Amino acid sequence: MKTGRILALMGACAAIAATPNISARDNAPRNSFAAELLDAHNLERDRFGAPRVAWSDKLAREAHEWAQQLAREGRMRHSTQADRGGAGENLWMGSAGNYSASFMVEAFAAEKRHFKPGKFPHISRTGNWRDVGHYTQVVWHDTRQIGCAVVRNQRDDFLVCRYWPAGNTYGHEIR
């Protein structure tokens, strides 16, 4: 069985006072793969008890631009917090064409096995918040919008998901 790889590096996302130019209205994803990404996020949020998120075309466009960069480079790395305007970011990479959108989001959610409720960053049974950081970003209570994109190079698919407001904020409770 092939498995996707999740980037283990996750920059801590601090809350930013300024709100980026994101429409408040709910946007429907423009294709079925994007709709599946949104549904998979909301399914995990339902399980956790967090409010559902809406799709943001702006975040999806920005995620697409970064996914294109990663596919060109053929490697995973997070964009800078400044480049993403304070939005949160999850990354995933796997063999091209072998994974569904749901599988990709489930890879983030699989980290819940290490999750323990508490104040960020003390939220992991392993003692390292990075072991649950993708999961906690998916279910972060205050996050209201997401936008994701997948770009394929000759070998791999690169998923970038952006979240507004960002999760994994120091000192904030996650239950």
N, C-alpha and C positions, 0 to 999 in steps of 0.2 A: 504494500500500500504506500503510495506516495504521500508525503506530507508537505504542506507549505511551511515556510519559515517566517516567523515574526521577528521583526527587528527588536532586539532586546534593549536598545538604547531609546529611552524616552526622556525628552527634556521636561523638566518640571514646568508646568504651565501656571503662571501666576495670573490672577484676575486682573484685567485691564479696565480702567474706568471708562475709557472711550469705547463706544460701540461702533463696529465697522459698518459700512454701508450694505446692510443685508435687509432685504425686504421682509416685513413682518408677516406678509400673507403666506399661506401654505402653497408651495409649488409642488405639483406632481412631478415625479421624476420623468425624464423624457424617453426612457426606454425600459424594457422589462428587467434588464440586469440591474439597473439603478433602482427600480422599484423593489426588486428582491433584496438589495442591500438595505434599503430603508426598512422593509418589513422585518428583516432579520435583526436589525438594531432594535426596532420597537418590540419584537417578541422577547428579546433578552431584557429590555427595560420593563416590560410587563411582568416578567418573572421576578425581577428585582423589586418592583413596586415604584419605579420611577415614571414620571410623566412621559408620554410619547413625544418624539421629536418630529419636526417637519423638515422637508427637503428644502435646501437652499441652492438655487442655481448659481449664485455667486460663489459659495463655498465649493460647489462641484467644479466650476470653471477653474478656480485656483488649485484645487486638488489635481485636476487634469494637467495643468501646466507643470506642476511638480512631478507628477507621474511620468510625463514625457521626459523630463530631465533625468529621472532615475533610470528609465528604460534606455536612454542614450548612453548613460554611464555604465549600465549593467550592474549596478550595486545599490544597496539600501543605505540611506542616511536621511535624517530629519532635516527639514528646512529650519531656518532660524525662526525664533519666535517673532522677530521683527518682520521677516518676510511673509509670515502668515497672519500678521496683524493681531497677534495674541490668541488666535484660534488654537484649539487643541488639534493634535494630529496622531493618527494611528497608521502604521505601514504594514503591509504584508507582501510577500513575494512567493511565487510558486511556479512550477513548470507550466509553460504556456498551454492554455486550452484545457487543462485537466481539472479545474476546480470551479464549483458553482459559487455564486455570490454568497449564498448562505454558508457554505463551507468556510469561506474567508472570514466572515464575521464570527462564526463559531470558533475559529482559531483564537480570536481575541477573547471570546467568552470562556474558553477552556481554562483560562488563568484563574477563574473563580475558585478552583480547588485550593488555591493558596490564600484567598481573600479572607480577612477578618475585619469586622466592623471596627471603626475607630476614627481618630483624627488623622488626616493625611500629614505625614507619610507613614504613620504607624498602622498600616492596613494589610500587612502580609504576614502570614504564618512563618514565612522563611526569614523575616526580618529585613527583606529588600523590597521596597515598594515597586521596583521595576518588574518584579515577578507577577504583579497584578495590574500594572499601569494601563495596559490596553483594555482590560476588562472594566476597570473603574472609569475610564474615559467613556466607554460605551454606556454605562449605567449611571453616570454622574447626574445627580438629581437636577441641578440647575441648567444643564445643557438643554437647549431648545431647538437647535437647528443642526443639520448635518448636510454635507455634500461630499460625495465620493466619486472617484474615477479609477478606471483600470486601463493601463496602457501595456501593450505587449511588444516585446522586442523579439528577436529570432529564437530566444530560448525561454524567456520567463514572462509572466504577467506581474505587473506592479500595481498594487492597490494603494491608493492614498485616500484616507477619509479625514475630513476636517470637521471640527465640532465648535459650535458657538453657543454660549460661552464655554471656554475651555474648562475641563475638569482638572483633577489632580492638583488642587490648590492647597498650599500649605496651611495647616491649622483648621481646615474645614472638615466637618464630620461627614462620614459616609457610612450609612447603615444599610 
